Amino acid sequence: MTTIDTNLQQLQQRIARACTAARRPADSVQLLAVSKTWPADAVVQAVAAGQLQFGENYIQEGVEKIQALASHPKRATLVWHCIGPVQGNKTRLVAEHFDWVQTVDRLKIAQRLSEQRPAHLPPLQVCLQVNVDGGANKSGLAPADVRPLAQAVAQLPGLRLRGLMCIPEPTSDFEAQKSIFTSARALFDSLTGCSPQWDTLSMGMSDDLEAAIAAGSTLVRVGRAVFGERPPKP
Ligand SMILES: *Cc1c(COP(=O)(O)O)cnc(C)c1O
């Protein structure tokens, strides 16, 4: 067994324990493995261990990995999420290569993604990024701005709006984490019905996934607890 294999098993147990503690079914939370900065080989190892959903922050790097996996026997079952900021000049790469983008926070970007989504692909699955705790220099919408953008994005033919994503400021206190995630959940619930398939609340990472699951996350995005500490960025 590889380290990634062991890490994934331990992580699935962590998720299962958190679900039990929250009286939620074990299959109500999905795991997105955040492979940013790790080579395609690490993704191949995770796929061998049964992991199919991957998150990338840096678009060019993500596209290179998607292409590196394009001849993998499981390629058709892999799901790639863009979880990093999307500038206007990168929308085409996202629209052409990824299955999901979780960081939409402007209509202009959403419109470009919709227009540039190739017709032979299913709609690009979208979460709006919300700055739920008002963290400084974070991307994401203010909570009050989410509904109008959700209503506009839900109309775009190349996109399918699925839910919200948030990245609160890190804190080590469980109750503080949970209270912020609970406000994200309340916002998510208040928008039920704004899109035909409103089912994804992406929150929780290596250090706070228990609190996120307690508050109602449906998708945790985990990097270090799967792949190990990231090498420092050059
Ligand atoms: C890096 C990253 C993660 C994973 O963080 P870890 O602490 O390594 O689990 C999750 N979400 C986003 C948006 C990230 O950039």
The ligand as an SDF file (V2000), in Angstrom:
LIG
                    3D

 15 15  0  0  0  0  0  0  0  0999 V2000
   -5.4300   23.9340   -0.9860 C   0  0  0  0  0  0  0  0  0  0  0  0
   -6.9030   24.0210   -0.9190 C   0  0  0  0  0  0  0  0  0  0  0  0
   -7.6360   23.0520   -0.2320 C   0  0  0  0  0  0  0  0  0  0  0  0
   -7.0110   21.8960    0.5130 C   0  0  0  0  0  0  0  0  0  0  0  0
   -6.3640   22.3740    1.6390 O   0  0  0  0  0  0  0  0  0  0  0  0
   -5.6480   21.3640    2.6700 P   0  0  0  0  0  0  0  0  0  0  0  0
   -5.4550   22.2050    3.8590 O   0  0  0  0  0  0  0  0  0  0  0  0
   -4.3910   20.9190    1.9960 O   0  0  0  0  0  0  0  0  0  0  0  0
   -6.5830   20.2280    2.8930 O   0  0  0  0  0  0  0  0  0  0  0  0
   -9.0280   23.1630   -0.2610 C   0  0  0  0  0  0  0  0  0  0  0  0
   -9.6520   24.1670   -0.9040 N   0  0  0  0  0  0  0  0  0  0  0  0
   -8.9730   25.1130   -1.5670 C   0  0  0  0  0  0  0  0  0  0  0  0
   -9.7200   26.1900   -2.2740 C   0  0  0  0  0  0  0  0  0  0  0  0
   -7.5770   25.0830   -1.5790 C   0  0  0  0  0  0  0  0  0  0  0  0
   -6.9200   26.0520   -2.2200 O   0  0  0  0  0  0  0  0  0  0  0  0
  1  2  1  0
  2  3  1  0
  2 14  2  0
  3  4  1  0
  3 10  2  0
  4  5  1  0
  5  6  1  0
  6  7  2  0
  6  8  1  0
  6  9  1  0
 10 11  1  0
 11 12  2  0
 12 13  1  0
 12 14  1  0
 14 15  1  0
M  END
$$$$
